[in-house]
Amino acid sequence: MDRRRFLLAGSAAASLGALGLPRLVRADAAATATPTAPRPRPTVQQLRWQREELAMFVHLTVNTFTDKEWGDGAESPSIFNPRKLDAGQWARAAKQAGFRSMILTAKHHDGFCLWPTATTAHSVKNSPWKDGHGDVVREYTDACRAEGLGAGLYLSPWDRNAKVYGSGEAYNDFYIAQLTELLTHYGRIVEVWFDGANGEGPDGRRQAYDWPRIHATVRRLQPDAIIYSDAGPDVRWVGNEKGVAGSTCWTSIDPASVPYAGYDRPWVGELLGHGDPHGSVWRPTEADVSIRPGWFWHPAENDKVRTADDLLDLYFSSVGRNGKLTLSLPPNRDGLFDATDIASLQGFAAKRTALFASDLLQGARVRASGSDAPHLPAKVLEADPDTYWSAPPNARDGWLEFELPQEIEFDTLELGEAIALGQNIANYRVELWDQGAWRQFAWGTTIGNRKLARFDPVRAGKLRVALEFGYGTPRLARVAAYRGPDRRYGPGHDEK
């Protein structure tokens, strides 16, 4: 959206919680046993949000009918008429592709409101759609709940139609009134999405947004909702609109480094993309990107929709780097997702299902550093990510060895930390047993919720994951290996 200033269900990743290894513990049992000052940890809401891994952003407004990316606020409500609008189609497409929640542009910078607000005439109530009796937000939230998806909303702080924009407290009151309508009339909202868009209003005036009041309103009316912006306070922007997190990506960050939404310094994008290992707050990153070149539907972009392979690459560069992917799909002028967009989504889901269908480390015998225990059988534990293997309390490194009954060929490695207790691991390497010695073939920095590394296919009967340094006790919840379609990635490390 050019601000300047969206876990595959049923994944077959092997959970180390079932390995029977020494120091096998649960997050709730260990949460109070840390002898040193704890590093940042997620709230229940942040943990839920990050483990979802995929969200869909639905961009719809008057721009859909003017062929613009940014409206100027002078558009007539009479142009908004998505005659076949079907929010159920949006929600079904999202759910079938493995997305867990959605976000709707309830209002973009043009100020046009997709619900019949009492605050302005610039809304659906003065459009020909359903003779002015329609409510896109209502149809959207009902559709989300019918499909078991979380419903989120975006309310642009910049309003190019509101005459009070730039007037100070009067506009803040106006904005809070709109926010209050959205958060009280539509049931449970799981995420409220803000950006720092702050253009000129009448006579070149800019608005000073009252972010403390805005955040307090969300906390009061929807206390379980996640608040997103580049500055948080719950989750942060990735620093670009390409769907790419840093190859090193810490969830923690120093809140003073990005003090408010729209804070613009040359280094902010890099900081948001990489995070800060010494940061004092837990603030996971969202990588937002559109399935098309633009955020809104444009007929000239119908042949420029990202392919399923493109979307899988985005998954690796966002979810596979400790982030969450928020993918925008814009409805067309009928109010429907185009068939091409849906086909790409379905192909994306099929590729993830095929790639992660079989963890080749199942059946391995496992040993761990700091243990005199014999080899133990690895098993898959599909639904308990809070059970994990831990190094001894004072250790800052460690390793896990997997010995298989026969050699496997794989080209994808998955690692996952026990993030309920924070993110600690700063470096790792992966080695194969080759002709009587360990040979390194892949390496990386941060792991976090999910690290996915791709490389040219390798064969091994014995594999070791070495954790070289941690800011706290290293803890792993997942190690898995997969074989995907033949592709060339070059040397194996997580920047590929």
FENBELTA-V331958 format. One record per residue. SS is DSSP state (A for helix, B for strand, O for the rest). D_CENTER is the distance of its C-alpha to the mean C-alpha in Angstrom with 1 decimal. Layout:
# FENBELTA-V331958
ss/d_center
SS/D_CENTER
SS/D_CENTER
This chain:
# FENBELTA-V331958
ss/d_center
O/16.0
O/17.8
O/17.5
O/19.3
O/20.1
O/5.2
O/9.6
O/12.1
O/14.5
O/17.7
O/16.7
O/19.9
O/18.8
O/21.6
B/21.3
A/23.7
A/24.5
A/27.1
O/28.9
O/31.5
O/31.3
O/32.8
O/30.7
B/28.6
B/27.3
B/24.9
A/22.5
A/24.5
A/27.7
A/26.9
O/25.2
O/28.5
O/30.1
O/28.8
O/31.9
O/30.4
O/28.3
O/24.7
O/21.8
O/18.8
O/17.3
O/14.6
O/15.8
A/15.7
A/13.3
A/10.9
A/11.4
A/10.9
A/7.6
A/6.3
A/8.5
A/7.4
O/5.0
B/5.6
B/6.5
B/9.6
B/11.1
B/14.9
O/17.1
O/20.7
O/23.6
O/27.0
A/25.6
A/25.3
A/29.0
A/30.0
O/28.0
O/26.6
O/23.2
O/24.4
O/27.0
O/29.8
O/30.4
O/33.8
O/32.7
O/34.8
A/33.0
A/35.4
A/33.3
O/30.5
O/31.4
O/28.9
O/31.7
O/29.9
O/26.6
O/25.0
A/21.8
A/22.4
A/22.0
A/18.5
A/17.5
A/19.4
A/17.8
A/14.3
A/15.5
A/17.6
O/14.9
O/12.9
O/10.3
O/10.4
B/10.2
B/11.2
B/11.9
B/15.4
B/17.2
B/19.9
B/21.5
O/21.0
O/23.2
O/26.2
O/26.4
O/26.8
B/25.7
O/24.6
O/26.3
O/30.0
O/29.7
O/32.9
O/32.0
O/32.7
O/34.4
O/31.7
B/29.9
A/30.1
A/33.2
A/35.2
O/33.9
O/35.7
A/32.8
A/34.3
A/37.1
A/35.0
O/34.2
O/30.7
O/27.5
A/24.2
A/22.2
A/24.4
A/24.1
A/20.3
A/19.9
A/22.7
A/21.2
A/17.8
A/20.0
A/22.2
O/19.6
O/18.0
O/14.7
B/13.4
B/14.5
B/13.0
B/15.1
B/15.4
B/18.8
O/19.7
O/21.9
O/24.0
O/26.4
O/28.9
O/31.0
O/31.6
O/35.0
O/34.2
O/31.2
O/32.3
O/34.8
O/33.1
A/33.3
A/34.2
A/30.9
A/29.0
A/30.9
A/30.2
A/26.4
A/26.4
A/28.5
A/26.0
A/23.1
A/25.5
A/26.3
A/22.7
A/22.1
A/25.4
O/26.2
O/23.3
O/22.7
O/19.7
O/16.7
O/13.4
B/11.7
B/13.8
B/12.4
O/14.8
O/15.6
O/18.8
O/20.6
O/24.2
O/26.9
O/30.5
O/32.1
A/35.8
A/38.1
A/35.3
O/34.1
O/30.7
O/29.2
O/28.5
O/25.6
O/26.1
A/22.7
A/24.1
A/25.6
A/22.6
A/20.4
A/23.4
A/23.7
A/20.2
A/21.0
A/24.4
A/23.6
O/20.2
O/20.2
O/17.4
O/14.9
B/12.0
B/13.0
B/10.8
O/12.6
O/13.1
O/15.3
O/13.5
O/15.1
O/12.3
B/9.1
B/9.7
B/9.4
O/9.4
O/12.9
O/13.2
O/12.6
O/12.9
O/9.4
O/10.8
O/10.1
O/13.5
O/15.2
O/15.9
O/12.9
O/13.8
O/11.8
B/15.1
B/16.5
O/19.7
A/19.3
A/22.6
A/21.2
A/19.2
O/21.3
O/20.3
O/18.1
O/19.5
O/21.1
O/22.1
O/23.5
O/23.7
O/21.8
A/18.8
A/16.5
A/17.4
A/17.0
A/13.5
A/12.5
A/14.5
O/14.7
O/18.0
O/19.4
O/21.9
O/19.6
O/20.7
B/17.6
B/14.4
O/11.6
O/8.2
B/6.5
B/4.3
B/5.8
B/7.7
B/10.6
B/13.3
O/15.0
O/18.1
O/19.5
O/19.4
O/17.1
O/20.0
O/22.3
O/25.2
A/27.8
A/28.3
A/24.8
O/25.4
O/26.2
O/23.3
O/20.5
O/18.2
O/19.5
A/18.1
A/18.6
A/16.8
A/13.7
A/14.1
A/14.5
A/11.2
A/9.6
A/11.8
A/11.1
A/7.3
O/6.7
O/10.4
B/10.3
O/8.7
B/5.2
B/1.7
B/3.8
B/5.4
B/8.9
B/12.0
B/15.1
O/18.2
O/21.1
O/24.5
O/27.6
O/28.3
O/25.1
O/23.8
O/21.3
O/23.4
A/24.4
A/23.3
A/19.7
A/19.8
A/21.6
A/18.9
A/16.3
A/18.9
A/19.6
A/16.0
A/16.0
A/19.5
A/18.8
A/16.1
A/18.6
A/21.4
A/20.0
O/18.8
O/21.8
O/24.1
O/23.6
O/26.6
O/27.0
O/28.0
O/31.6
O/31.6
B/33.6
B/31.8
B/33.1
B/31.6
O/32.9
O/35.0
O/36.1
O/39.6
O/38.4
O/39.2
O/36.8
B/34.8
B/33.3
O/29.6
O/28.2
O/25.0
O/23.5
O/20.9
O/19.8
O/20.3
O/17.7
O/19.5
B/22.6
B/22.7
B/25.2
B/26.2
O/28.4
O/31.3
O/30.6
O/32.0
O/30.8
O/28.4
O/28.4
B/29.1
B/28.9
B/28.6
B/30.8
B/30.5
B/33.8
B/33.9
B/37.0
B/36.8
B/34.9
B/31.6
B/30.1
B/26.4
B/24.1
B/20.7
B/20.0
B/17.3
B/17.2
B/15.5
B/16.6
O/17.5
A/14.9
A/16.6
A/19.2
O/17.2
O/16.5
O/19.9
B/20.3
B/20.9
B/22.6
B/23.2
B/25.4
B/26.2
B/29.9
B/32.1
B/35.6
B/37.7
O/41.6
O/41.9
B/39.3
B/35.6
B/34.1
B/30.8
B/28.7
B/25.1
B/23.7
B/20.7
O/19.6
O/16.6
O/15.2
O/12.9
O/11.0
O/11.4
B/13.5
B/14.7
B/17.8
B/20.0
B/23.6
B/26.9
B/28.2
B/30.0
B/32.4
B/32.9
B/34.5
B/33.3
B/30.1
B/29.3
B/26.1
B/27.2
B/25.3
B/27.1
B/26.1
B/24.1
O/24.1
O/24.6
O/25.5
O/23.6
B/22.1
B/20.7
B/19.4
B/19.0
B/20.9
B/21.2
B/22.7
B/22.5
O/24.6
O/23.1
O/25.1
O/27.3
O/25.7
O/26.6
O/24.2
O/26.8
O/27.1
O/24.7
O/22.2
O/18.5
O/18.9
O/19.9
